[in-house]
Structure formats: C-alpha cells, structure tokens
Amino acid sequence: MSTIVRGLFLTLLAAVALSASAPAAAQSLPVAVNVSGNVATVRIGDPSAPLADLTLDFDDAAGLTPAALGVSAQLVSLSDPTLLARFPAGTLTAIPSALPLMITVEPPKLGGLVQRRLVHFELHTHALPYTAASPLRLFKAQLGGSFRDITESVKPGSVRTRGTSPGWSQFVVVADLRPTRTVIAEKFAALRASLDAVSASEAAPLRADLDACESAVAGNRLDDAAVALDSFVARVSMRAGVAIPDTWRATRDVRNLAGELLSGASTLGYSIGVLRDVGS
C-alpha cells in the first residue's frame, strides 16, 4: 500500500474512533429482496436512495426465495465493545464511519434453502470512495463469532467488494491496514483447519498443494504460489460432491467442506495478488 493511501486510511480509522455521528446503538434498516433463478438481489436502506446493494449469485440452489434467505441489515455502533472484540486484535482494522453497516443472512431452519459449493457475494455502495490499492475488505463471521477477511476483489463503482461463502453469516466492509503477510498467514491457517475435517486420503494431496503454495509465498515466488493454489482449487473442484461434501442446507445438518475450501482458496489468492502487486 502506498504511503499516501495508507495515510488516507489511517485518517479514516481515526475518524471511525472519534466520529460523533456514529449511531449509539444498532439500528435496523429496511431491505428489499428479489430472486431470479440462482441470483438474489437485496436493496438496503431507503428505496429511493439505498445505502448499499447486495447481489448473491449461487452456484446451485434449491428453495431459493426471499423468505428462505433471512436477510436483515443494521447500522452498528462503532464503539460497541462486543462488536469490536469480534475483529482481529489491535487497532489496524475498523468499520468505516461512512458505512457502519452489518448485513446478516441467516436462512430459517424450516425455510427449505439448499445450496451447493459457493455463493458469490457482491456488496456495492456509493458511501465509500474507491482508491487504487484500497485497504477496504469484505469480512464475514458466524452469528456472534469472530470476523475474518473473505475478500475476492475490490472494484470501483463507487466501491464493490466481492467474496464467496459456503454458508451463511454476517458481513461488514472493513478498512484493514494489517500487513498482507499477516493476513495471508491467517488464511493459510483457516484452510488447514477446514482440511482437518476432510478424510486423510483426500486431504493429503491438498495439504501438499498448500505446503507448496506456502513455501512459495515465504520465498517470494508468488507466481509459483499461484500455480500451487490453482492445483489445490482444481483438485477440490474435481472431488467436490464425490469425496468432499459440497452441500449446505438450512437444517444445518451437513457441512459444505468443498465450499469452505474453495472460498478460502479464493480469498487467499486475492491476498497473494495484493502482495505481488502492492508489496505490503
């Protein structure tokens, strides 16, 4: 990240800490949900001037209806200690004061939603400015759990943050100034934790791919890292639904391991690309 961009966002983080305009408590926002095929769109806030638009593009879904998604949104307090405790330790991550928005997608257990592999998640807002090498990231957490980076891309228009998810949770846009290698290490750890739930025979070649990728990152051979990660993704995709479970159900009685691995690899690939292109 350039010195100028880092300085701008350090100023933004200071504004978050000091903002008197931040809501004192969570405030619910209206949401309008529409579904067409495997795509759901959500308009958040005043219909005539929405705060954000959300697109959920499912690889494959059954029982997808507005009610089956269970979408809600709220403005959160930036000084809420319970919320702050859910982010990585330290002062290098914060929700921007211009978008103190948390979106919850929590399908009701009896709603009938079934999905395979991934949901591609895009949050679009005009509330935040886009800059090259932007530190804005898409974070996700289970209800009440710790937030982590799932970013797949950050694009202009004004800001479009994208990521993937194997299941459901809460989402926020965060300004993240942590060193990229710290983020990469966190993502490797998350992938290895998911692999622990895969059978030993299936996990072994995937661990070898991750080992090769991690070694290449450590040696700053980032093109080699991308090749190893591509091998990991191709292997998971080939075995998904065959030997690696790839289904999520609203009844929450199965675990979408293939989706977890593919989502984890996608966001890891993004961070490796940031390290290659930005160098920090």
Rosetta blueprint (number, residue, H / E / L):
1 M L
2 S L
3 T H
4 I H
5 V H
6 R H
7 G H
8 L H
9 F H
10 L H
11 T H
12 L H
13 L H
14 A H
15 A H
16 V H
17 A H
18 L H
19 S L
20 A L
21 S L
22 A L
23 P L
24 A L
25 A L
26 A L
27 Q E
28 S E
29 L E
30 P L
31 V E
32 A E
33 V E
34 N E
35 V E
36 S E
37 G L
38 N L
39 V E
40 A E
41 T E
42 V E
43 R E
44 I E
45 G L
46 D L
47 P L
48 S L
49 A L
50 P L
51 L L
52 A E
53 D E
54 L E
55 T E
56 L E
57 D E
58 F E
59 D E
60 D E
61 A E
62 A E
63 G L
64 L L
65 T L
66 P H
67 A H
68 A H
69 L H
70 G L
71 V E
72 S E
73 A E
74 Q E
75 L E
76 V L
77 S L
78 L L
79 S L
80 D L
81 P H
82 T H
83 L H
84 L H
85 A L
86 R L
87 F L
88 P L
89 A L
90 G L
91 T L
92 L L
93 T E
94 A E
95 I L
96 P L
97 S L
98 A L
99 L L
100 P L
101 L E
102 M E
103 I E
104 T E
105 V E
106 E L
107 P L
108 P L
109 K L
110 L L
111 G L
112 G L
113 L L
114 V E
115 Q E
116 R E
117 R E
118 L E
119 V E
120 H E
121 F E
122 E E
123 L E
124 H E
125 T E
126 H L
127 A L
128 L L
129 P L
130 Y L
131 T L
132 A L
133 A L
134 S L
135 P L
136 L E
137 R E
138 L E
139 F E
140 K E
141 A E
142 Q L
143 L L
144 G L
145 G L
146 S L
147 F L
148 R E
149 D E
150 I L
151 T E
152 E E
153 S E
154 V E
155 K E
156 P E
157 G L
158 S L
159 V E
160 R E
161 T E
162 R E
163 G E
164 T E
165 S E
166 P L
167 G L
168 W L
169 S L
170 Q E
171 F E
172 V E
173 V E
174 V E
175 A E
176 D E
177 L L
178 R L
179 P L
180 T H
181 R H
182 T H
183 V H
184 I H
185 A H
186 E H
187 K H
188 F H
189 A H
190 A H
191 L H
192 R H
193 A H
194 S H
195 L H
196 D L
197 A L
198 V L
199 S L
200 A H
201 S H
202 E H
203 A H
204 A H
205 P H
206 L H
207 R H
208 A H
209 D H
210 L H
211 D H
212 A H
213 C H
214 E H
215 S H
216 A H
217 V H
218 A H
219 G L
220 N L
221 R L
222 L H
223 D H
224 D H
225 A H
226 A H
227 V H
228 A H
229 L H
230 D H
231 S H
232 F H
233 V H
234 A H
235 R H
236 V H
237 S H
238 M H
239 R H
240 A E
241 G L
242 V L
243 A L
244 I E
245 P L
246 D L
247 T E
248 W E
249 R E
250 A L
251 T L
252 R L
253 D L
254 V L
255 R L
256 N L
257 L H
258 A H
259 G H
260 E H
261 L H
262 L H
263 S H
264 G H
265 A H
266 S H
267 T H
268 L H
269 G H
270 Y H
271 S H
272 I H
273 G H
274 V H
275 L H
276 R H
277 D H
278 V L
279 G L
280 S L
